[in-house]
Amino acid sequence: MNYDKKTELREMKQNKFSSLENALRLLGLFSFEEPDLSLKEIAERLSIADSTAYRLLSTLKNEGFIAKDHINNNYRLGVSVRALESVVMKDLQLYQLSTPILSSLAKKANATASLCILYEDETLYINTADSENPIYEGLTFIGKSQSVLSTSAGKVLIAYHTSEDMKNTMYMSNLIEGVPIDSVERQRIQKNGYAISYNNFFSGLTSIAVPVRNEAGQVIAAIELIGPEQRIQQSAIHRFVEMVREAGLELEQVIKRNT
């Protein structure tokens, strides 16, 4: 396929989105793992022409949402996004309410404690508190996303989700991850009120998660504790489960008082 044909196909795909939608999609490409991207990478991931990507980047750069590194010519998020991020995180109720609870849990268990929600069929970490052990610092971070079946938090979140979209997601995740969550496991999670997952992110890590409900009884998030298997041992697993369960119930009470 020649270059003109490739460009034509890209432009056809681009027509599905408005300029504003493409700009928002562009901002969504950047992540903790990939803080900067080249013009070509951005164009390819958005399926648009290089010239279109350049125009979008120029507009966003003028408004401070994108910055350019003139050494390697890559692009990254600008100060305007950082300012918006701080405003959003400050006003996000779940973030504010969960911070002292997660910090207490992380200190008590000497493991990383996080709050997760479902976002675009993935597990999104919206708050986290590290343990006092620097070796395991940074296991999770705000904005990190994982497959719904790769951690205990994701399993808890989908166990209480009944929409057709989530059923499709679970089916696709089964194919990708090879870690099925069938009706038996779903019922077990609902009955026990928690999920345990082994070898999270990489071998040797264990996580425990419990649901967090709003005043209407709907599961809106999950608290997850993650740490080395040498610490969260099978012989003491129920002690850690109780720690996480207590944190989840505490957050639910705080949510009710602030609703």
Beta strands, then each sheet from edge to edge (+ up, - down):
strand 1: 36-37
strand 2: 66-68
strand 3: 75-77
strand 4: 112-119
strand 5: 122-129
strand 6: 145-147
strand 7: 195-198
strand 8: 205-213
strand 9: 219-228
sheet 1: 1+ 3- 2+
sheet 2: 6+ 5- 4+ 9- 8+ 7-
end
